[in-house]
């Protein structure tokens, strides 16, 4: 099974690039962040089921967009549960799938803006469901994790890594 995580900076603006990336990586599950989605934006990708979480619109700023998370799952993979963890100011979506081995796997993705502290309880709750993959744009920076500086969410992510709850898997590209 191939999993792809990608920060979109807008689904509509980069949809063709995403489809090319999905094809090149033979992705079966795609975790997207900063989708800039709204309830009326269609995330249809042929051959995939789509599960989304959108940032609520702000009546004071009707033209503002941002945030958002989505999971695309190849339509031949059995999704047995979809959930939308609640966090103030950030967007999360998760699925539990049934693997060919018969084991369940929970997959979670989220976007936490730099101004909002990372909600570790969401990651811990998903982890408590059994085998779990959590990915996203957490905007959590810590010098011990390879960043040039530390922000308020950095120590929270580092604590998850230090406790063994999470492992960081990336290509060391700074964000």
Residue pairs with C-beta under 8 A, 6 or more apart in sequence:
1 28
1 29
1 77
1 99
2 25
2 26
2 27
2 28
2 29
3 27
3 28
3 29
3 30
3 31
3 107
3 133
3 135
4 21
4 22
4 25
4 27
4 29
4 30
4 31
5 30
5 31
5 32
5 33
5 109
5 135
5 136
6 18
6 21
6 30
6 31
6 32
6 33
7 32
7 33
7 34
7 137
7 175
8 14
8 18
8 32
8 33
8 34
8 35
8 36
9 34
9 36
10 34
10 35
10 36
10 65
11 18
11 32
11 35
11 36
11 37
11 41
11 43
11 68
11 70
12 36
12 41
13 36
18 30
18 32
18 45
19 45
21 27
22 30
22 45
22 72
27 72
27 74
28 73
28 74
28 77
29 71
29 72
29 73
29 74
29 77
29 97
29 107
30 45
30 48
30 70
30 71
30 72
31 69
31 70
31 71
31 107
31 109
31 135
31 136
32 68
32 69
32 70
32 71
32 72
32 109
33 68
33 69
33 109
33 110
33 111
33 136
33 137
34 66
34 67
34 68
34 111
34 137
35 41
35 43
35 52
35 54
35 67
35 68
35 69
35 70
36 65
36 66
36 67
36 68
37 43
37 52
37 54
37 68
37 70
38 54
38 57
38 65
39 54
41 54
43 50
43 52
43 70
43 72
44 50
45 72
47 74
47 75
48 72
48 73
48 74
48 75
49 72
49 73
49 74
49 75
49 79
50 70
50 71
50 72
51 70
51 71
51 72
51 73
51 79
51 82
51 93
51 95
52 68
52 69
52 70
52 71
52 93
53 68
53 69
53 70
53 84
53 91
53 92
53 93
53 110
54 67
54 68
54 91
55 65
55 66
55 67
55 68
55 91
57 64
58 64
66 113
67 90
67 91
67 111
67 113
68 91
68 111
69 91
69 92
69 93
69 109
69 110
69 111
69 136
70 93
70 109
71 93
71 94
71 95
71 107
71 109
73 79
73 95
73 97
77 97
77 98
78 97
78 98
79 95
79 96
79 97
80 96
80 97
80 98
80 104
81 95
81 96
82 93
82 94
82 95
83 93
83 94
83 95
83 96
84 92
84 93
84 94
85 92
85 94
85 108
85 110
85 119
85 122
85 125
85 126
86 92
87 110
87 112
87 116
87 119
87 122
88 116
88 119
89 112
89 113
89 115
89 116
90 110
90 111
90 112
90 113
90 116
90 119
91 110
91 111
92 108
92 109
92 110
92 111
92 122
92 136
93 108
93 109
93 110
94 106
94 107
94 108
94 109
94 126
95 106
95 107
96 104
96 105
96 106
96 107
96 129
97 104
97 105
97 107
98 104
99 105
103 130
103 131
104 129
104 130
104 131
105 130
105 131
105 132
105 133
106 126
106 127
106 129
106 130
106 131
106 132
106 133
107 132
107 133
107 134
107 135
108 122
108 123
108 126
108 132
108 133
108 134
108 135
108 136
109 134
109 135
109 136
110 122
110 134
110 136
110 137
110 138
111 136
111 137
112 118
112 119
112 136
112 137
112 138
112 139
112 140
112 153
113 139
114 139
114 151
116 139
116 153
117 152
117 153
117 156
118 138
118 139
118 140
118 153
118 156
118 157
120 156
120 159
120 160
123 134
123 160
123 165
123 166
124 160
124 165
126 132
126 134
127 134
127 165
134 166
137 175
138 153
138 157
139 151
139 153
140 151
140 153
140 154
140 156
140 157
141 147
141 148
141 149
141 150
141 151
141 153
141 154
142 150
142 151
142 154
142 155
142 157
142 158
143 149
143 150
143 154
144 158
145 154
145 157
145 158
145 161
145 168
146 172
146 174
147 154
147 174
148 174
157 166
160 166
161 167
161 168
